[in-house]
C-alpha cells in the first residue's frame, strides 16, 4: 500500500510539473530624456509611457501562442539619459522562436540566439 501511494505521488508530481527550458533574465534600457525621475528611480513618459516598473512582458511562440509572462522591475537611473529596468526572472518552455512583447514594442529571437546568450536579454530603446 505504501509503495502504491509513493508511485502515485511520483507520477502526479511528474505530470503536474511543466518542463522549462531556461530562465530569462536581463535588462531593458530606456535611453532618452523622456522619463520621469525621482532620486534614483525613473519611469518612461510621453512616447515611452508604456515602459515602467511592472510593464508586462508577454512571450509568444512560433505559433503565436502565449507561452510565458514576465515583467519589468523598478527603473533605476543609470545616468542623465538612461533608465534601466531589470527583467524579473521567469521561465521559458522550449520553442523554436520567442516573440517578446514589452509595452507597445516587440522583438523576436530564435531559440539558438537565446541559448548563445544564456537566455539573458539586453534590450535597448531610444538613443
C-alpha positions as CSV (number, residue, x, y, z in Angstrom):
1,X,0.0,0.0,0.0
2,X,2.8,2.4,0.8
3,X,4.6,1.6,-2.4
4,X,1.4,2.3,-4.5
5,X,1.0,5.7,-2.7
6,X,4.6,6.5,-3.4
7,X,4.4,5.6,-7.1
8,X,1.1,7.6,-7.4
9,X,2.8,10.6,-5.7
10,X,5.8,10.5,-8.1
11,X,3.5,10.2,-11.1
12,X,1.4,13.1,-10.0
13,X,4.5,15.3,-9.5
14,X,5.9,14.4,-12.9
15,X,2.7,15.2,-14.7
16,X,1.9,18.4,-12.8
17,X,5.4,19.9,-13.3
18,X,5.8,21.8,-16.7
19,X,9.1,21.3,-18.5
20,X,11.0,24.6,-18.8
21,X,14.0,25.2,-21.0
22,X,15.7,28.1,-19.3
23,X,15.3,31.1,-17.0
24,X,15.1,34.5,-18.8
25,X,17.0,37.4,-17.1
26,X,18.5,40.7,-18.3
27,X,17.6,44.3,-18.5
28,X,15.7,46.8,-20.6
29,X,17.4,50.1,-21.1
30,X,15.5,53.3,-22.0
31,X,18.0,55.8,-23.5
32,X,16.2,59.1,-23.7
33,X,15.4,62.2,-21.7
34,X,11.8,61.2,-21.8
35,X,11.4,59.7,-18.4
36,X,10.3,60.9,-15.0
37,X,12.9,60.9,-12.3
38,X,12.6,60.7,-8.5
39,X,16.0,60.3,-6.9
40,X,17.5,57.1,-8.4
41,X,14.1,55.9,-9.7
42,X,12.8,56.6,-13.2
43,X,9.7,55.9,-15.4
44,X,9.0,56.4,-19.1
45,X,6.9,59.4,-20.2
46,X,5.5,60.9,-23.4
47,X,6.3,58.4,-26.2
48,X,7.7,55.9,-23.7
49,X,4.9,56.0,-21.1
50,X,4.3,52.3,-21.8
51,X,7.7,51.5,-20.3
52,X,7.5,51.5,-16.5
53,X,8.1,49.3,-13.4
54,X,5.7,46.4,-13.7
55,X,5.3,46.7,-17.5
56,X,4.2,43.2,-18.6
57,X,6.4,41.0,-20.8
58,X,4.3,38.6,-22.9
59,X,6.1,35.9,-24.7
60,X,4.7,34.1,-27.7
61,X,6.0,31.1,-29.6
62,X,6.3,30.5,-33.4
63,X,2.6,29.6,-33.5
64,X,1.6,32.9,-31.8
65,X,0.6,31.1,-28.6
66,X,1.3,32.9,-25.3
67,X,3.8,30.6,-23.5
68,X,5.1,32.8,-20.7
69,X,4.7,36.1,-18.9
70,X,7.1,38.3,-17.0
71,X,7.5,41.9,-16.1
72,X,10.0,44.8,-15.8
73,X,11.4,45.6,-12.4
74,X,11.9,49.1,-10.9
75,X,13.5,51.6,-13.3
76,X,16.8,52.8,-11.9
77,X,18.6,55.9,-13.2
78,X,22.0,54.9,-14.6
79,X,23.0,58.3,-15.9
80,X,21.3,61.5,-17.1
81,X,19.7,59.8,-20.2
82,X,19.5,56.1,-19.2
83,X,16.8,54.4,-17.2
84,X,17.5,50.7,-16.6
85,X,14.7,48.2,-15.8
86,X,15.7,44.7,-14.7
87,X,13.8,41.9,-16.3
88,X,12.4,39.9,-13.4
89,X,13.4,36.3,-14.0
90,X,10.9,34.0,-15.5
91,X,10.9,30.5,-17.0
92,X,10.5,29.8,-20.8
93,X,9.3,26.5,-22.2
94,X,11.1,25.2,-25.3
95,X,10.1,26.8,-28.6
96,X,11.7,27.5,-32.0
97,X,11.1,31.2,-31.7
98,X,10.2,33.6,-29.0
99,X,8.4,37.0,-29.5
100,X,8.8,39.2,-26.5
101,X,6.1,42.0,-26.2
102,X,7.1,44.7,-23.9
103,X,4.6,47.6,-23.8
104,X,3.9,48.6,-27.4
105,X,7.1,47.1,-28.7
106,X,8.2,43.5,-29.6
107,X,11.3,41.7,-30.6
108,X,11.8,38.1,-31.8
109,X,14.6,35.7,-31.0
110,X,15.3,32.2,-32.1
111,X,16.0,29.6,-29.5
112,X,19.6,29.4,-30.8
113,X,20.1,33.1,-30.2
114,X,18.8,32.9,-26.7
115,X,20.9,29.8,-26.0
116,X,24.0,31.6,-27.3
117,X,23.3,34.5,-24.8
118,X,22.5,32.2,-21.9
119,X,18.8,33.4,-22.0
120,X,20.0,36.8,-20.9
121,X,18.2,39.7,-22.7
122,X,19.9,43.1,-23.1
123,X,17.3,45.3,-24.7
124,X,17.6,49.0,-25.7
125,X,15.0,51.6,-26.7
126,X,15.7,55.1,-27.8
127,X,19.0,56.8,-28.0
